[in-house]
Amino acid sequence: MAATLKVHGLKELEKVLAALPAKVARRHLVGTVMSGAKVVKDAVQQNTPVRRGFLKSSMRPKFLIGKSTYAEAGVQAFKGFYWLFLEKGTRKTTGQRRVTRGRRKGQRRRGHPGIKARPFVAPAWEVSSGQAFRRMHNELRNRLAQAVRSQ
């Protein structure tokens, strides 16, 4: 899932962010990146396969790292650790091993049939990435204009 994005005006953006106090620049940058992450989260939630609803309800945008000129956010499933099994699938195991302990000691253990991949994160990213970048662009433009006016 490689995303290519061509951005013009990054040097001008860095100059504006450097002119602001570090705390203010970081706050605006984090808010901007989180607004983009919310767009992606909504798309992922729409595509999430529902069995009981734990995975769908546990999706949240999460701030990862940030400085005054750099910020990164993503979408995290807080309850559903198994999202990767659904996204990528699991392989079939033939598992003809002997059980060494317990009630079935000495018997052979059967394998697992595996799970077919049902991708929902990658397609959601493909659909919503453009909208997320547009939202971040508009949000950053509005926030920086407001910050420069208040300085």
C-alpha positions as CSV (number, residue, x, y, z in Angstrom):
1,M,0.0,0.0,0.0
2,A,2.3,2.7,-1.2
3,A,1.0,6.2,-1.5
4,T,2.6,8.9,-3.6
5,L,1.9,12.5,-3.0
6,K,3.4,15.5,-4.7
7,V,3.2,18.6,-2.6
8,H,4.2,22.1,-3.8
9,G,5.2,24.9,-1.4
10,L,6.8,22.9,1.4
11,K,9.6,25.4,1.7
12,E,7.2,28.2,2.2
13,L,5.2,26.2,4.6
14,E,8.4,25.4,6.7
15,K,9.2,29.2,6.7
16,V,5.7,30.0,8.0
17,L,5.9,27.2,10.7
18,A,9.4,28.3,11.7
19,A,8.2,31.9,12.1
20,L,5.6,30.8,14.6
21,P,6.5,29.7,18.2
22,A,7.2,26.0,18.3
23,K,4.3,25.2,20.6
24,V,1.8,27.0,18.4
25,A,3.2,25.5,15.2
26,R,3.0,22.0,16.7
27,R,-0.5,22.4,17.9
28,H,-1.8,23.5,14.5
29,L,0.2,20.8,12.7
30,V,-1.2,18.1,15.0
31,G,-4.7,19.3,14.6
32,T,-4.3,19.3,10.8
33,V,-3.0,15.8,10.7
34,M,-5.6,14.5,13.0
35,S,-8.4,15.9,10.8
36,G,-7.0,13.9,7.9
37,A,-6.8,10.8,10.1
38,K,-10.5,11.2,11.0
39,V,-11.4,11.0,7.3
40,V,-9.4,7.8,6.9
41,K,-10.9,6.4,10.1
42,D,-14.5,6.9,8.8
43,A,-13.6,5.2,5.5
44,V,-12.0,2.2,7.4
45,Q,-15.0,1.9,9.7
46,Q,-17.4,1.8,6.6
47,N,-15.3,-1.1,5.1
48,T,-14.8,-3.1,8.3
49,P,-16.3,-6.5,8.3
50,V,-18.8,-6.8,11.2
51,R,-19.2,-10.0,13.2
52,R,-19.8,-8.6,16.6
53,G,-18.9,-5.0,16.1
54,F,-15.9,-4.8,18.4
55,L,-13.4,-4.1,15.6
56,K,-15.6,-1.4,14.0
57,S,-16.3,0.4,17.2
58,S,-12.7,0.4,18.4
59,M,-11.2,2.3,15.4
60,R,-9.8,5.6,16.5
61,P,-7.5,8.2,15.0
62,K,-4.2,8.2,16.9
63,F,-1.4,10.8,17.0
64,L,1.9,9.1,16.5
65,I,4.8,11.6,16.5
66,G,5.2,15.3,15.9
67,K,7.6,18.3,16.1
68,S,7.0,21.9,15.1
69,T,7.5,21.1,11.4
70,Y,6.5,17.4,11.3
71,A,3.5,15.4,12.4
72,E,2.2,11.9,11.8
73,A,-1.1,10.2,12.7
74,G,-2.8,7.0,11.9
75,V,-5.8,4.8,12.6
76,Q,-5.6,2.2,15.4
77,A,-8.0,-0.6,16.5
78,F,-7.9,-0.5,20.3
79,K,-9.9,-3.7,21.0
80,G,-9.6,-5.7,17.8
81,F,-6.1,-7.2,17.6
82,Y,-7.2,-9.5,14.9
83,W,-7.7,-6.9,12.2
84,L,-4.4,-7.9,10.6
85,F,-5.6,-11.5,10.3
86,L,-8.7,-10.2,8.4
87,E,-6.7,-7.8,6.2
88,K,-3.8,-10.1,5.2
89,G,-5.3,-13.6,5.8
90,T,-3.6,-16.5,7.5
91,R,-2.0,-19.6,5.9
92,K,-3.2,-23.1,6.2
93,T,-1.3,-25.2,8.7
94,T,-1.1,-29.0,8.4
95,G,0.0,-29.2,12.1
96,Q,0.4,-33.0,12.5
97,R,2.2,-32.7,15.8
98,R,1.8,-34.9,18.8
99,V,0.2,-33.4,21.9
100,T,2.8,-33.6,24.8
101,R,0.6,-32.7,27.7
102,G,-2.9,-32.9,29.0
103,R,-5.8,-35.1,28.4
104,R,-5.0,-35.7,24.7
105,K,-1.4,-36.7,25.3
106,G,0.1,-38.8,22.5
107,Q,-2.7,-38.0,20.1
108,R,-2.1,-36.0,16.9
109,R,-3.3,-32.4,16.7
110,R,-5.0,-31.2,13.5
111,G,-4.0,-28.0,11.7
112,H,-5.8,-24.8,11.0
113,P,-7.7,-24.3,7.7
114,G,-6.5,-20.6,7.5
115,I,-8.4,-17.5,6.8
116,K,-8.8,-15.9,3.3
117,A,-7.7,-12.3,3.1
118,R,-10.6,-9.8,3.3
119,P,-8.8,-6.5,2.9
120,F,-10.6,-3.5,4.3
121,V,-7.9,-1.0,5.4
122,A,-6.0,-0.8,2.1
123,P,-9.1,-0.2,-0.1
124,A,-10.3,2.4,2.4
125,W,-7.0,4.2,2.2
126,E,-7.1,4.2,-1.6
127,V,-10.6,5.7,-1.6
128,S,-10.1,8.3,1.2
129,S,-6.5,9.4,0.9
130,G,-7.3,12.2,-1.6
131,Q,-10.1,13.5,0.5
132,A,-7.9,13.3,3.6
133,F,-5.1,15.3,1.9
134,R,-7.6,17.9,0.7
135,R,-9.1,18.2,4.3
136,M,-5.5,18.6,5.7
137,H,-4.7,21.2,3.1
138,N,-7.7,23.3,3.9
139,E,-7.4,22.9,7.6
140,L,-3.7,23.9,7.6
141,R,-4.4,26.9,5.4
142,N,-7.1,28.1,7.7
143,R,-5.2,27.4,10.9
144,L,-2.0,29.1,9.7
145,A,-3.9,32.1,8.4
146,Q,-5.5,32.5,11.8
147,A,-2.2,32.0,13.7
148,V,-0.4,34.6,11.6
149,R,-3.2,37.1,12.0
150,S,-3.1,36.6,15.8
151,Q,0.7,37.1,16.0
